C-alpha cells in the first residue's frame, strides 16, 4: 500500500537545510513588494493632494462668484431705487411710500455690496445670539410652513 505525502511535507523536504537559499530567493520578492507598496503610496498621496488642491480652487472660485453675484444684486437694487425715485410721484402719500421704498432699496443695495454673504452671515448670527427665543420661534414657524407645503395629501 502506497503512502501519500502532503504538499507541505514535500516542500519541507525539498527546502530542509536550505534556509539561506530560501532567504536569498525571498529577498528580491520582498524588495519588489516594498517598491510596489511605496509606489502605490506615492501615487495615492499625489492623487489626494490633487483632490485637495482642486477642491480649494473650486471653493475659492465659487466664493468669488458668490461675492460678485452679491455685488451685482446690490447694484441692481440701487438702480431700482433710482428708477423708483424718478418714475413715481414725489408728493403725497404715494410719493412718501415711493421715497421710503427707494431709500430702503438703496441702503439694502449698499449693504449687499459692502458686506456680501460673509457679512450677512455674521449679522444673522449676531441677531440670533441677541434674540434666541424669537429666532427659535421663527425657525419653528418656517419648519411648519415648509412641512405643510411639502406634505403629501
C-alpha positions in Angstrom: 0.0 0.0 0.0 1.5 3.3 -1.1 1.6 6.2 1.3 0.9 9.7 0.1 2.7 12.8 1.3 1.1 16.1 1.8 2.3 19.1 -0.4 3.5 20.9 2.7 5.6 17.9 3.7 7.0 17.7 0.2 8.0 21.4 0.3 9.6 21.0 3.8 11.6 18.0 2.5 12.9 20.0 -0.6 13.9 23.0 1.4 15.2 21.3 4.6 18.6 22.6 5.5 18.4 25.4 2.9 17.3 28.5 4.8 19.9 30.7 3.3 18.8 29.7 -0.2 15.2 30.5 0.7 16.2 33.9 2.2 18.2 34.7 -1.0 15.2 33.7 -3.1 12.7 35.7 -1.0 14.8 38.9 -0.7 14.2 40.1 -4.2 10.5 39.4 -3.8 10.3 41.4 -0.6 12.2 44.3 -2.1 9.9 44.3 -5.1 6.8 44.2 -2.8 8.2 47.1 -0.9 8.8 49.1 -4.1 5.3 48.4 -5.3 3.8 49.4 -1.9 5.9 52.6 -1.9 4.8 53.4 -5.5 1.2 52.9 -4.6 1.6 55.1 -1.5 3.2 57.9 -3.6 0.5 57.7 -6.2 -2.2 57.8 -3.6 -0.6 60.7 -1.8 -0.3 62.6 -5.1 -3.9 61.8 -6.0 -5.2 63.0 -2.6 -3.1 66.2 -2.9 -4.6 66.9 -6.3 -8.1 66.4 -5.0 -7.4 68.8 -2.1 -5.9 71.4 -4.5 -8.8 71.1 -6.9 -11.3 71.4 -4.0 -9.6 74.5 -2.7 -9.6 76.1 -6.2 -13.2 75.3 -6.7 -14.2 76.7 -3.4 -12.3 79.9 -4.0 -13.8 80.3 -7.4 -17.3 79.7 -6.0 -16.6 82.2 -3.2 -15.6 84.9 -5.8 -18.6 84.2 -7.9 -20.9 84.5 -5.0 -19.3 87.7 -3.9 -19.6 89.0 -7.5 -23.3 88.0 -7.6 -24.0 89.7 -4.3 -22.4 92.8 -5.5 -24.4 92.7 -8.8 -27.6 92.3 -6.8 -26.7 95.3 -4.6 -26.0 97.4 -7.7 -29.3 96.2 -9.2 -31.2 97.3 -6.0 -29.5 100.7 -6.2 -30.5 101.1 -9.8 -34.1 100.1 -9.0 -34.1 102.7 -6.2 -33.1 105.3 -8.7 -35.8 104.2 -11.1 -38.4 104.3 -8.4 -37.3 107.9 -7.4 -37.5 109.2 -10.9 -40.7 107.4 -12.1 -43.1 107.6 -9.1 -44.7 110.7 -7.8 -42.7 112.8 -5.4 -45.5 114.3 -3.3 -48.4 112.9 -1.3 -48.8 109.5 0.3 -47.6 107.7 -2.8 -44.6 109.9 -3.0 -43.7 109.2 0.6 -44.1 105.5 0.1 -42.0 105.7 -3.0 -39.3 107.6 -1.2 -39.3 105.2 1.6 -39.1 102.2 -0.8 -36.3 103.8 -2.8 -34.4 104.6 0.4 -34.7 101.0 1.6 -33.7 99.6 -1.7 -30.7 101.9 -1.9 -29.5 101.2 1.7 -30.0 97.4 1.1 -28.1 97.5 -2.1 -25.2 99.4 -0.4 -25.2 96.9 2.4 -25.0 93.9 0.0 -22.2 95.5 -1.9 -20.3 96.3 1.3 -20.9 93.2 3.4 -21.5 90.4 0.9 -22.6 86.9 2.1 -20.0 86.7 4.9 -21.1 89.9 6.4 -24.8 88.9 6.1 -24.0 85.6 7.8 -22.2 87.3 10.7 -25.0 89.8 11.1 -27.5 87.0 11.1 -25.6 85.1 13.8 -25.3 88.2 15.9 -29.1 88.8 15.6 -29.8 85.2 16.6 -27.5 85.5 19.6 -29.1 88.7 20.8 -32.7 87.3 20.3 -32.6 83.5 20.7 -36.2 82.9 21.6 -37.7 84.9 18.6 -35.2 83.2 16.4 -36.3 79.8 17.7 -39.9 80.6 17.1 -39.2 81.9 13.6 -37.3 78.6 12.9 -40.2 76.5 14.2 -42.7 78.6 12.1 -40.7 78.2 8.9 -40.3 74.5 9.6 -44.0 74.1 10.0 -44.7 76.1 6.8 -42.2 74.1 4.8 -43.6 70.8 6.2 -47.1 71.8 5.2 -46.1 72.9 1.8 -44.2 69.7 1.0 -46.7 67.3 2.7 -48.4 64.8 0.5 -52.1 64.8 0.6 
